[in-house]
Amino acid sequence: MSDSPRSKGPWLPPRWVIRTAWAVHRGLYRITGGRFALQRAKPQKWGTMRLTVTGRRSGKDRPVILAYVEDGPNLTTLAMNGWGEGDPAWWLNLQANPDAHAVWPDGERLVRARVAEGAERERLWAVWRETNKDLDEFSSRRSTRTDIVVLEPRAG
C-alpha cells in the first residue's frame, strides 16, 4: 500500500466511474422524460437537477445533471468536476453566459448563475458539508478552489 497523500482519507471512485454515473443519469433523464433521474433535495442530502447551459463556443444547448441544494429561492451546486482538476465545462459555459434553464423535482425555471463569495460562500459551504462529511477532504484533493454556483431565478 502506498503512503502517498492520495491513498489516505475517504475513498473516491476513479474518474471514469464518476463520469459514467453522471452519463447514466443523463440517459435516464432522456429515456424516462425526467421521471427517474431527478431527486429532491432533503435536509442533509443533496438532490439532482438538470441544468441546460449554452455552449460558450458552439452556442448550442448543453444539458448536464448536477447535484443541488436549495437556498431560499436559489439553487446551489458545486463546480467540482467529479473532484478532478479544472473547472467543469458547464461552469465554464455559465461564466461565458450565466443564463440557464434548471429542472428539478419541484419544478423548472430560468436561472442566472453567479459564484458565491465571502460570508455567503462560507455559509453555503457549511450547508454542503452537511450533505457530505468528506467534502473538505475531497475538495482538498484539487489544486484550485471548488466554486459554489448560485442559480438565482430570473424573468423571461
N, C-alpha and C positions, 0 to 999 in steps of 0.2 A: 504494500500500500504506500502510495506516495505521501510525502509530508508537505506537499505544496499547499498554498492557501486555498486553492480550488477544491481540494479534497476534504476540507473541513466545512462545517456548517450544514445547513439543511440541503437535502438533495434537490437538484433541479434537473428535470429531464433534458436530454440532448435537444439541441435547437430544432432538429428535423422533427422530433415528436411534437414540440410546441407548435411549429408551423403547420404540421399535419392536422393537429387538433383544431386549429382555427379554420383551416380549409374545410374540414368536415362540418364545422358549424356553418360556414357559408353555404356549403352544399345542402345541408339540412334546411336552411332557410329557403333556398331556391326550390327544392323539391316539395316542401310542405307548405309553401306560401307563408312561411314565418311562424307556423303553429308550434314547432318543437325546438327551434334553435334559440329562441329568446327566453331569458329567465328574469323574473322580477327581483330587484334588489331588496334585501331584507336587513334588519338590524344585524350588524357584524357579518354581513355576507353581500358580496358584490353580485350584480346581475349582469346579463348580457344584452347588448343592443346592437342594432345595425346602423352604421353611420355611413352616409354616402357623401363623399367629398368630390371636388373637381380636381382632376389631374393637373398638376402645375405645368406640365409640358404638353400633354395631349388635349387638355380641355374636356376630356370625357369623364363621365361619372365613374367613380371608383368606390364600390361598396366594400365595407370591412365590418367584421363582427368584433366588438370590443367589450371589455368589462366596464361597468359603470357603477357609480354610487350617486344617489341623489343628494343635492344640497339645496333645499328650498325649491325654487322653480328651476334650478340649474341641474344639469347632469355633469358629472366629472369623470374623467378617465385618466389613466397613466400612459404617457408616451414612453413605454419601456421596451419595445421591440423584442418581446419574448425574453427579456433580460439580457439580450445580446448587445453588442456595441452599436453605437449610432442611433439616430432617430428613425422611427418607422416612417415608411413612405406616406402613410395617411397624415402624419403630423407635419411632414414637410409640405404636403399639399395644402393643409389648412393654414400653414404660415404664409403661403403664397396667396391663398383665397380662403379667408376664415368662414365663409358661409357654407353651411352644410344642411343635410336633412337627417334627422335622427328618428329611429323607430325602436320602441321598446315595449314591453308587455302592457304598459299603461297608456300607450298612445303613440303619437308621432307629432313632430313639429319641425319647423325650420329653426336652425340654431346658428349662432355666431360663436366661433372659438376664440379663446384667449388663454394665455398662460397665467396660472395663479402665482402671485409673488408675495413676499413678505409674510405678514401675520396670517393672511388668508391661506397661503401655501402651507404654513406650519399647522394651522387648524385642519386643513383638508388632509395633510399627510397623516395626522393623528387618526382621522376618520378611516383612511385607507389602511392604516396599521391595525385597526380593529378587525378588518376583514382578512388579514394575513399576518400572523405573528412573526413571519420570516421576512417581511417587507424590507426592513432596513438591511438585512444580510443580502438579500437578492439585489437591492439597489447598489450596495457597496461593491458588487462584482463588476459594475460598469465604470468606465473611466470618466463618464460625463454624468451630470445631474439628470435625474429622471423627472421630467416636467409633469406637472399636474395640469391637465387641459380642462378648462371650464367651458361648457357649452351652454350659452345663455339663449333663452327664447328670443326670436326676432320676428318681426312682422313680415308679411309679404308673400 
